[in-house]
Amino acid sequence: MNYPLFPLFVPLAGKTAVLVGGGGIAARRVEKLLLFGARVVVVSPTLHPALQKQAENGKIHWEARFYREGDLADAALAVAATDVRAVNHAVAKEAHARQVPVSVADRRAESTFYFPAIARGGGLVIGMVSENGEAHRAVRETAQKIREVLDGNKDSSGGQPGKPACGGAGADRDRRRSPG
């Protein structure tokens, strides 16, 4: 029986995320990791312009070289995002041996976690993936709709942490409690 994925939210602030690869996929992954306070180390001989800028600004640490075994020694999280299958496989193999969660861009079966589409606002963080890993467009479109709802309701919550940006179950509960 195939079960759906369990959405697991973990603290990343100050933890080391090692990302092997320096292209466009890597740049998108780094952007998400930085949002949650990860200390990002990128291992790649070259960098996408967005990653180059982050390295120059000190937002990421860049190891300007090819991956080598041992690069995940201090990693709390790993990402394999090169365009070389053998390298991605080697990163996954090391991550599995070290019990480090790993996302492998070109091989879902080697991944132990998946990058979700993320929507944030009004003190909420919403992460979304498809059950089968195939409905990327539906996830992207749904996440965008959720972002629009969160953005459209900033005034109602003031964007304060812990306060929903849109009604939801808590608002219904509060209405039931208030004298009518």
Secondary structure, 3 states (H helix, E strand, C coil): CCCCCCCCCCCCCCCEEEEECCCHHHHHHHHHHHHCCCEEEEECCCCCHHHHHHHHCCCEEEECCCCCCCCCCCCCEEEECCCCHHHHHHHHHHHHHHCCCEEECCCHHHCCCCCCEEEEECCEEEEECCCCCCCHHHHHHHHHHHHHHHHHCHHHHCCCCCCCCCCHHHHHHHHHHCCC
